[in-house]
Amino acid sequence: MRTLGNILWHFPFFGFLSALATFLIGSLFLITVIGAPIGLGLIQLSKFLLAPFSSEMIDQKDLKKDQNQLWQSFSFIVKIIYFPIGLLLVIVTIFQIAGLFITLVGIPVALVLAKSLSTFMNPVDKVCVDKAVADELAARKAKAKVDKAFS
């Protein structure tokens, strides 16, 4: 079913063009030093847009990877600067989602855009992972909450 969703995303709806455009914009941000955290997040989003029904975008902190303290501080500053742009992108995308939900055929594309909303709002420190990895991380988080509640 995921494969069928990915095929429908690419051929009738030209999802590969969205992935290519996102990759190119991310590369432009990456060229500048200031926009590097945004560029890396957009490149991860382009990976997600290549197979949106087989992958998910998660926060890098969920993977428990160590990051340079200076990079974390710089990323925080960039998040603040990017906030108005991200808010505008989210508002535009919500209108797109509403328009796509009107048609029966557009619902899968609307779901992809809905899954992308958090990344549009804040692409800094986001990572594209396989659906199985995201499911395992969610299961571990749930288990930790249960253990904390009952201990």
N, C-alpha and C positions, 0 to 999 in steps of 0.2 A: 504494500500500500504506500509506503514511503517513497519507493522508487517511482511509482505512478505519479505521486504528488510532485516529485522533483521533475519528472518529464513534463507534466502539465505546466509547471512553473516556468520552464524554459521555452517551450515551443509555442503555445498560443499566447503566452504573456511576456515573452522575451525577457525572462529573469536574468539571463546571462548578460544582457546589456546593462541591467542595474548593477550586477556584480562588477562589470568592467568599469562603469562610470564611478562606482564607489572606490574601486582600486586606484583609478587614476587620480581622483580627488585626494585619497589618502597618500598617494605618492607625492603629490604637490605639497601637502602639509609636511610630509617627512623631509622634504628638501630643506625646509626652514627649520631652524633649531627650536624656535618657539612652538611651532605646531607639531613637533615630533610625537608627543603622546597622543594627540588627536589622530595623526596620520597612522600610527600603529593600530589604534582602535578601528579606524575605518578600513584598514587592510584586513583586519580580522572579520569585520562585518562583510567585506566582499567575499571572504571564504565562506561565511555563513550563507550568503546569497547564492552561492554556487550549488548548494545542496540544503535548502532551508528545512526540508522535512526530515533530514537525517542528522541534523546537528542543532546545537543550541549555543547561545551566547551567555557566558557566565562571567562573574567577576574573577579577576586573577587571584584575589585573596582567598577565594574558595578552594583554589588548588594548593594553597599554603606554600607558594613559592616565595623565597626570600627576594626582596627587592632592595636596591640601593636607597639609602635614606634620602640622599639628595634628589634622586629621581622621584621618590614619593612626594617630597615637598614641592618640587617643580610641577608634578602632575596635579597636585591639589590647587595650585595657583592657576593652572591652565583650565581646570574644571570650572573655577569661578569665572574666568574670562569667557569660556565657551557657553555658559549657562543661557544667555539671551538667544544665541544662535540655536542651541538645542531646543529651547522652548518653542521657538518659531517652527522648527522642523517637526516637532511633535504635534503642534496644532494643525499644520498642513497635512500631516500624515493621518491624523484622526478624521479629517474631512475626506481624505482618500478612502479610508477604511469604511466610513459610512456610505460613500458612493458605491463601493464595491460590494457591500453587503446587500444592496438593493437587487443586484442581479444574482441569480443562482450560480452562474459560472464564475463570478468574481469572488466567491466566498473563500476558496483556497488562497488566493492572492491576498485577500484581506487578513487572513490568519497569519501569513508570513509577515505582513507589515505590522500586525499587532505584536508579534513576537520580537520585532525589531525596535519597538518604541523605546525601551530602556536604553538601547545602544544609541539611538538617535539623540536622546536626551543627554547621554554622557558616554561617549565612546572610549574615554580614557580608562585604561586597565581592564578592558574587556577581552575575553579570549573565546574563540570558536572551538568547541569540543564536540566530539561525537555524542549522539543522543544517549548511548549506553553509559558514557562517562558522567553525563549530567544526571542521569537517573540514579547512578550509584552515589554521587555526591548528595543528591536529595535524600536518598535512603539513609545515608550516614548522618546527615543533619537531623532527620526525624528520629533516628535511634538515639542520638545524643540528647535530644529534647526529652524523649521518653525516659531515658536513664536519669536525667537531671530531675525530672518531675517525681520519679518514684524512689529517689535515693535520699 
